[in-house]
Amino acid sequence: MESLYLRLLRKWCDGMLRFQLQGVGHSGDGALFCPSCKLIHGRCPDGVYPLMCLADRTGEEKYLEAARKLFAWHENLICDDGSVYNDANSQWNGITVFAAVNLHEALVHHGHLLTGEERRRFEERMRVMGQWVSGTIGPDFENNINYIASAAAAGALIGQYFGEEEMVARAREAADYVLKHFTENGLLYGEGLPHNHVTARGCRPVDIGYNVEESVGMLIRYGFAVRDVQALDKLTDILRKQLEFMLPDGAWDNSFGTRTAKWTYWGSRTSDGCQTAYSLLAHRDPAFAEAAYRNTKLMELCTFDGLLYGGPDYRRHGEPPCIHHTISHGSGLAAALDAGIESYTFRVSLPCDRPKQRIFYVPEIDTYKVSLGKWRATVTGYDFWVDRGHASGGTMTLLWHEDAGVLLLSSVVDYRMLEPFNMQLTLKKGSHRPLTPRLEKMEGGKRYSFCYDTGARIETQQQEGKIKISSCARLVSLEQEELQNPVCGQIAYTIEEGSVQIEAKISGAEKGVRLVVPVIADRAKVFGEPFLGEPENIFFLTGGFCAREFMVEPDEAGRASVRIEI
């Protein structure tokens, strides 16, 4: 029987083949058409690696032929300096680093499938891309730190392949820089500019999605390439610590990260997946193979008709899948298979499985990770890049229960196309609304909410069988502007074995203020008096869930509450 990894890779590669263009001329032949975005994503040649991996595993020529066509189409985006455009009408070429690494992995693991002439062309393209990366992306590269981590991998792998010591030396410089940007809690900071910036709340630029799905895996590739045992030891410890952010169903909690605009429940939309990192070091800790398995199983549950959908409820809501997810995460599955992940068939527990009463505070992201019995929750005051849209203000950005799954899930509060070619739009605009639980008032077409307030004061209390987290905040806009008649107050979350209570109290009975609680799980019972009409069915692209939107208006004393039970 096929393993989970091989089974899912076959599904995805068959899905890619369904959308591979033929007979449309040189500029289109071999590319992969996206059924959601209605265009060709410039990074679709990253699919060469998973296609060649599957061709090698199955012996089926159709996958190798598809990889050849994709490789040929890539000529359309390769510049004379060796860099590659992100898309046909995008000047961004930092993604050359990912193309170079993927081509290296395809060649090293599966290059024996190619003819001598084909191998020569693969090597020449890899060489020029590697040279551009080595000469361009280093510690002084002014973009997110995941590019520098990936440049460390590209320079080490390709430099070793061709025996170019200068390229390997540059890779060491990049790796040394990135390895100095991990916190004591194992979080890589630098997913935002400047990399070393510290906010008023003492926060660093951190994104869990890019940590676990890209940067750490690339650093591990670097470590193996140059036999840096010290780096691999440090990265082993980091992988253990980052498991604090995995949920029991294999999801990653990135509900507060700097790049939540590209995050969904199973990971980030255009990165390779956590399988690369956790599979490469699975021999060091059985929990790593377990984490890779659970996340892969979750992605399989979000796969239909051969493509990975952008969240658990995309298909239910009638949203088409962006093919980019399948292409990029196919590389992660290929890496897992090439690392021998199938040999790890045992199951072990993860940190998130152990029911206990605990508040784990992470100061560099001003975030509280809470567990009590079957409940898991996240409350955050994170204030780096709030203008990109993630919640702050002491918002409960995640609530999860062992018997029902996810109930509350924030991401960006307002959906904006921060990366237009890496995000998608919905045609169902009327029901497309935020999943963020929030106290808010709409005035002049602008949202004023506690979840925007970067100056909130957060306090925690606990006793046996009960945890309470409360936040004193203001109703402010995304730009931190107050209402003409300022409104402040408190929102408190009380977690007990049988329920979670959300209580808000504002200064006075301000008209138009609403406590909005979008509840995801169908099995949840929701109580609140009085609700403003029947809850409406909504959906949000970022996160990828349908929910029932409950609203409560504060009473004359300024109080409003909602209770959730399973």
C-alpha positions in Angstrom: 0.0 0.0 0.0 1.2 3.5 -0.7 2.2 5.6 2.3 0.2 8.7 3.2 3.0 10.8 1.7 3.2 8.9 -1.6 -0.6 8.7 -1.9 -1.0 12.5 -1.4 1.9 13.3 -3.7 0.3 11.2 -6.5 -3.0 13.0 -6.0 -1.3 16.4 -6.2 0.8 15.5 -9.2 -2.2 14.2 -11.0 -4.0 17.4 -10.2 -1.1 19.4 -11.6 -1.2 17.4 -14.8 -4.9 18.3 -15.2 -4.0 21.9 -15.4 -0.8 21.7 -17.5 -1.2 23.8 -20.7 -0.6 22.3 -24.1 -0.9 23.5 -27.6 -1.0 27.2 -26.7 2.4 28.2 -28.0 5.9 28.6 -26.4 4.9 31.2 -23.8 2.2 28.9 -22.4 3.1 25.3 -23.2 4.1 23.3 -20.1 2.9 25.9 -17.6 0.3 25.2 -14.9 -2.9 27.2 -15.1 -4.5 28.2 -11.8 -8.2 27.6 -11.6 -8.7 30.2 -8.9 -6.4 33.0 -9.9 -7.1 32.4 -13.7 -3.4 32.9 -14.5 0.0 31.2 -14.6 1.9 31.5 -11.4 5.6 32.2 -12.2 6.7 29.8 -9.5 4.9 26.8 -11.1 8.3 25.2 -12.2 8.9 24.4 -8.5 6.7 21.5 -9.5 9.6 19.9 -11.4 10.9 18.4 -8.1 7.7 16.7 -6.9 6.9 15.5 -10.4 10.4 13.9 -10.8 10.2 12.4 -7.4 6.9 10.7 -8.3 8.2 9.6 -11.7 11.1 8.0 -9.9 8.9 6.2 -7.4 6.3 5.0 -9.9 8.2 4.6 -13.1 5.4 6.4 -14.9 6.7 8.4 -17.8 3.8 11.0 -17.7 5.2 12.6 -14.6 8.7 12.9 -16.0 7.3 14.3 -19.3 5.3 16.9 -17.3 8.5 17.9 -15.4 10.4 18.3 -18.7 7.6 20.6 -20.0 7.6 22.7 -16.8 11.4 23.1 -17.0 11.2 24.2 -20.6 8.5 26.8 -19.8 10.6 28.3 -17.1 12.7 30.0 -19.8 10.0 32.6 -20.1 10.9 34.1 -16.7 14.7 33.7 -16.6 16.6 36.9 -16.9 20.1 37.4 -18.5 21.6 37.9 -15.0 20.5 34.5 -13.8 17.6 35.7 -11.7 14.0 34.6 -12.2 10.9 36.8 -12.1 8.2 35.9 -9.6 5.5 36.3 -12.3 5.4 37.5 -15.8 4.4 41.0 -14.7 6.3 41.1 -11.4 9.8 42.6 -11.0 10.4 40.6 -7.8 13.1 38.1 -8.3 14.1 37.0 -4.8 12.2 33.8 -5.4 15.2 32.7 -7.6 16.5 31.2 -4.4 13.6 28.8 -4.1 13.8 27.8 -7.8 17.5 27.1 -7.4 17.1 24.8 -4.3 14.2 22.9 -5.9 16.2 22.3 -9.1 19.1 21.1 -7.0 16.9 18.6 -5.1 15.4 17.3 -8.3 18.9 16.8 -9.8 20.6 15.2 -6.8 17.8 12.8 -6.0 16.3 12.1 -9.4 18.7 13.4 -12.0 19.4 9.8 -13.2 16.0 10.0 -15.0 17.3 12.6 -17.4 19.3 12.2 -20.5 22.9 13.6 -20.6 21.8 16.7 -22.5 18.9 17.3 -20.2 21.1 17.0 -17.1 23.5 19.5 -18.6 20.7 22.0 -19.1 19.4 21.5 -15.6 22.9 22.0 -14.2 23.6 25.2 -16.2 20.3 26.8 -15.1 21.1 25.8 -11.5 24.5 27.3 -11.8 23.4 30.7 -13.0 20.6 30.9 -10.5 23.0 29.9 -7.7 25.5 32.5 -8.7 22.9 35.3 -8.8 21.6 34.2 -5.3 25.1 34.1 -3.9 26.0 37.5 -5.2 22.7 39.1 -4.2 21.0 37.6 -1.1 23.1 37.8 2.0 22.9 39.4 5.5 22.4 42.9 4.0 19.4 41.8 1.8 16.5 44.1 2.7 13.6 41.7 2.8 12.2 39.1 5.1 14.8 36.8 6.7 13.4 33.7 5.1 15.2 34.7 1.9 18.6 34.8 3.7 17.9 31.4 5.3 17.1 30.0 1.9 20.2 31.6 0.4 22.3 29.8 2.9 20.8 26.5 1.7 21.1 27.4 -2.0 24.8 28.6 -1.7 25.8 25.5 0.3 24.1 23.0 -1.9 25.0 24.4 -5.3 28.5 25.5 -4.1 29.2 22.0 -3.0 27.8 20.6 -6.2 30.1 22.6 -8.4 33.0 22.9 -6.0 32.7 26.7 -5.8 34.2 27.5 -2.4 33.3 31.2 -2.6 29.7 30.4 -2.9 29.9 28.1 0.1 31.6 30.8 2.1 28.8 33.3 1.3 26.3 30.6 2.4 28.1 30.4 5.8 27.8 34.1 6.2 24.1 34.0 5.5 23.5 31.0 7.9 25.6 32.6 10.7 23.4 35.8 10.4 20.1 33.9 10.5 21.1 31.5 13.3 21.7 34.6 15.5 18.1 35.6 15.1 16.4 32.9 17.1 14.9 33.7 20.5 15.2 31.5 23.6 11.7 30.1 22.8 13.0 28.9 19.4 11.4 31.6 17.2 13.2 33.1 14.3 12.7 36.8 14.1 13.2 38.9 10.9 9.9 38.2 9.1 9.5 42.0 8.9 11.8 45.0 8.6 14.1 45.9 10.1 15.0 42.4 11.3 16.2 43.6 14.7 13.4 46.0 15.4 11.8 45.8 18.9 8.3 47.3 19.3 6.9 49.3 22.1 5.6 46.0 23.6 9.0 44.4 23.3 8.0 42.3 20.3 10.1 41.0 17.4 9.0 40.3 13.7 8.0 36.7 13.9 5.9 34.5 11.7 5.3 30.9 12.7 4.3 29.8 9.2 7.5 30.9 7.6 9.5 29.6 10.6 8.4 26.0 10.4 7.5 25.8 6.7 10.5 27.4 5.1 13.4 29.0 7.0 14.2 26.2 9.4 14.0 23.6 6.7 16.4 25.6 4.6 18.9 26.0 7.4 18.8 22.2 8.0 19.6 21.7 4.3 22.5 24.1 4.8 23.7 22.2 7.9 23.8 18.9 6.1 25.5 20.3 3.0 28.4 21.7 5.0 28.3 19.2 7.8 27.7 21.9 10.5 26.8 19.6 13.4 26.6 22.6 15.8 23.9 24.2 13.6 22.0 21.0 13.3 22.0 20.5 17.1 20.6 24.0 17.5 18.0 23.5 14.8 16.9 20.2 16.5 16.2 22.1 19.7 14.4 24.8 17.7 12.1 22.2 16.0 11.2 20.8 19.5 10.3 24.3 20.8 8.3 25.2 17.7 6.0 22.2 18.4 4.4 24.4 21.0 2.6 26.0 18.1 1.2 22.8 16.6 -2.4 21.8 17.4 -3.3 18.1 18.0 -4.9 17.9 14.6 -1.7 18.9 12.8 -2.6 22.6 12.3 -0.1 25.4 13.0 -1.2 28.3 15.1 0.0 31.4 13.3 -3.1 33.4 14.1 -0.9 36.4 15.1 2.1 36.2 12.8 3.5 39.1 10.7 2.5 37.2 7.5 -0.9 35.9 8.4 -2.2 37.3 5.2 -0.7 34.2 3.5 -1.5 31.8 6.3 -4.2 29.2 6.5 -5.1 26.5 8.9 -2.6 23.9 7.6 0.3 26.3 7.0 1.4 29.1 4.6 0.1 29.4 1.1 3.4 29.6 -0.9 6.0 27.8 1.3 7.0 24.2 1.1 5.5 22.9 4.3 6.9 21.7 7.7 7.6 18.3 6.2 11.0 19.3 4.9 12.4 20.3 8.4 10.7 17.6 10.4 11.6 14.8 8.0 15.2 15.7 7.6 15.8 15.5 11.4 13.2 12.8 12.1 16.0 10.4 13.1 16.8 12.7 16.1 13.3 12.7 17.7 10.3 10.6 17.0 8.0 13.6 17.6 9.4 15.1 14.4 8.0 12.3 12.3 4.7 12.6 14.2 4.4 16.3 13.5 5.1 15.8 9.8 2.5 13.0 9.7 -0.3 15.0 11.4 0.2 18.0 9.2 0.3 15.9 6.0 -2.9 14.2 7.1 -4.6 17.6 7.6 -3.5 18.6 4.1 -5.0 15.4 2.7 -8.3 16.3 4.4 -8.2 19.6 2.5 -7.4 18.0 -0.9 -10.1 17.4 -3.5 -9.8 16.5 -7.2 -6.1 16.5 -6.9 -5.5 20.0 -5.5 -4.8 21.3 -2.0 -7.5 23.8 -1.1 -6.7 27.0 0.9 -8.5 25.8 4.0 -10.8 23.2 5.4 -14.1 24.9 4.2 -13.0 26.3 0.8 -14.8 23.6 -1.1 -17.9 23.6 1.1 -18.2 27.4 0.4 -17.6 26.9 -3.3 -14.2 28.5 -3.5 -11.8 27.2 -6.1 -8.3 26.1 -5.1 -5.2 28.1 -5.9 -2.8 25.7 -7.6 0.2 27.4 -5.9 -0.5 25.6 -2.7 -0.2 22.2 -4.4 2.9 23.1 -6.3 4.9 24.4 -3.3 3.8 21.9 -0.8 4.4 19.1 -3.3 8.1 20.0 -2.8 7.8 19.5 0.9 6.3 16.0 0.3 9.1 15.1 -2.1 11.6 16.2 0.4 10.0 14.1 3.1 10.0 11.0 0.8 13.6 11.6 -0.2 14.5 11.8 3.5 13.0 8.4 4.2 10.0 9.6 6.1 8.0 6.4 5.2 10.2 4.3 7.6 8.7 6.1 10.6 5.4 4.2 11.1 5.1 4.5 14.9 2.9 7.1 16.6 3.9 9.2 19.6 2.4 12.1 21.5 3.2 15.7 21.0 3.4 18.6 23.6 -0.1 19.7 22.5 -1.6 16.2 23.4 -0.9 16.4 27.1 -3.9 17.9 28.9 -2.8 20.2 31.7 -3.6 23.6 33.0 -1.0 26.0 31.7 -0.4 29.5 30.6 2.8 29.7 28.4 3.7 33.3 27.8 6.0 34.2 24.8 7.2 37.8 25.3 8.8 38.3 21.9 5.3 38.0 20.4 3.4 39.2 23.5 1.2 36.1 23.2 -0.3 33.7 25.7 -0.7 30.0 24.8 -3.3 28.5 27.1 -4.3 24.9 27.8 -6.9 23.6 30.2 -8.2 20.1 29.9 -9.5 19.7 26.3 -9.3 23.4 25.5 -6.4 25.2 23.7 -6.4 28.9 23.3 -4.2 31.8 22.2 -4.5 35.4 23.3 -2.3 38.1 21.9 -1.2 41.7 22.2 1.4 41.4 19.4 2.1 44.8 17.8 4.6 44.2 15.0 3.1 45.0 11.6 -0.4 45.4 12.9 -1.0 47.6 9.8 -0.6 44.3 7.8 -3.8 43.2 9.5 -3.2 40.7 12.3 -5.1 41.1 15.6 -3.7 42.7 18.7 -5.3 44.2 21.8 -5.6 41.1 23.9 -7.7 39.3 21.3 -8.4 35.5 21.6 -7.1 34.6 18.1 -7.6 30.9 18.5 -9.9 28.6 20.5 -9.7 24.8 20.0 -11.4 21.9 21.7 -10.4 18.2 21.5 -14.0 17.1 20.7 -14.9 19.8 18.3 -11.8 21.1 16.7 -11.3 24.8 16.1 -14.0 27.2 17.3 -12.5 30.6 17.0 -9.7 31.5 14.6 -8.4 34.9 13.7 -5.9 35.8 11.0 -6.0 39.2 9.3 -8.9 41.3 10.5 -9.4 43.0 7.1 -8.7 41.1 3.9 -6.3 43.0 1.7 -4.3 41.8 -1.3 -0.9 42.5 0.2 0.6 40.0 -2.3 -1.8 40.0 -5.2 -0.2 37.1 -7.0 -0.1 35.0 -3.9 -3.6 35.5 -2.6 -7.0 35.0 -4.1 -10.4 36.8 -4.2 -13.9 35.5 -3.5 -16.9 36.2 -5.7 -19.1 35.8 -2.7 -18.4 39.2 -1.2 -21.6 39.4 0.9 -20.6 36.6 3.2 -16.8 37.2 3.2 -16.2 38.6 6.7 -13.5 38.4 9.4 -13.3 35.4 11.7 -11.7 37.5 14.4 -13.7 37.7 17.7 -13.9 41.4 18.5 -15.7 44.4 20.0 -16.2 47.0 17.4 -18.0 50.0 16.0 -18.3 50.9 12.3 -18.2 54.7 11.8 -17.7 56.6 8.5 -17.0 53.3 6.7 -14.1 52.6 9.1 -13.8 49.9 11.8 -12.9 50.8 15.3 -12.1 47.8 17.5 -10.3 46.5 20.6 -8.5 44.1 18.3 -6.5 46.9 16.7 -5.3 48.5 20.0 -1.5 48.1 20.3 -1.6 49.8 23.7 -3.8 47.2 25.5 -3.0 46.1 29.1 -3.3 42.3 29.4 -3.6 40.4 32.7 -3.9 36.7 33.6 -5.4 34.9 36.5 -5.8 31.2 37.3 -7.1 28.9 39.9 -7.7 25.1 39.8 -9.9 24.4 36.8 -10.2 28.0 35.7 -8.1 30.5 33.6 -9.0 34.1 33.0 -7.3 36.5 30.6 -8.5 40.0 30.5 -7.5 43.1 28.4 -8.1 46.8 29.0 -8.2 48.4 25.5 -9.7 51.1 23.4 -11.9 51.2 20.3 -9.3 52.4 17.7 -8.9 52.2 14.0 -6.1 50.3 12.3 -4.2 53.6 12.3 -4.7 53.8 16.1 -7.2 56.7 15.8 -9.9 56.9 18.5 -13.6 57.6 17.9 -14.8 61.2 18.2 -16.3 60.1 21.5 -13.5 57.8 22.8 -14.6 54.4 24.0 -12.5 52.2 26.3 -13.2 49.2 28.4 -12.3 45.6 29.1 -12.7 42.2 27.3 -12.2 39.0 29.4 -12.0 35.4 28.4 -12.8 32.8 31.2 -11.9 29.2 30.3 -13.4 26.4 32.4 -13.8 22.7 31.8 -17.3 23.0 30.3 -17.3 26.4 28.6 -15.5 29.6 27.5 -17.0 32.9 28.5 -16.3 36.1 26.5 -17.3 39.2 28.4 -16.9 42.8 27.3 -17.5 46.0 29.3 -17.2 49.5 27.8 -17.4 53.0 29.3 -21.0 53.9 28.8 -23.7 52.8 26.5 -22.2 53.9 23.1 -24.6 53.2 20.3 -23.5 51.1 17.5 -20.9 49.0 19.4 -21.1 45.3 18.8 -19.5 42.2 20.3 -18.9 40.0 17.3 -18.1 36.3 17.8 -17.8 34.2 14.7 -18.0 30.5 15.8 -16.7 27.8 13.5 -17.6 24.4 14.9 -21.1 23.2 14.2 -21.1 21.2 17.4 -20.7 24.3 19.6 -23.6 25.8 21.6 -23.5 29.6 21.8 -25.3 31.6 24.4 -25.7 35.4 24.6 -28.5 37.8 25.5 -29.8 39.4 23.5 -28.4 38.4 20.1 -28.9 40.9 17.3 -31.0 38.7 15.0 -30.1 35.2 13.8 -26.4 34.4 13.4 -25.4 34.8 9.7 -23.3 32.2 7.9 -20.0 33.7 6.8 -16.6 32.6 5.3 -13.1 34.0 5.3 -10.4 33.2 2.8 -7.5 33.6 5.3 -7.9 30.7 7.6 -10.4 29.0 5.3 -13.4 28.4 7.5 -17.1 28.9 7.4 -18.6 30.2 10.7 -21.8 31.5 12.3 -21.4 35.2 13.1 -23.0 36.0 16.5 -23.5 39.6 17.6 -24.5 41.1 20.9 -25.1 44.7 21.7 -23.9 46.0 25.1 -26.7 46.8 27.6 -27.2 50.1 29.3 -24.4 49.4 31.6 -22.1 48.8 28.7 -21.9 45.0 29.2 -22.1 42.2 26.6 -21.2 38.5 26.8 -21.1 35.3 24.8 -20.6 31.8 26.2 -19.4 28.8 24.1 -20.1 25.2 25.2 -19.4 21.9 23.5 
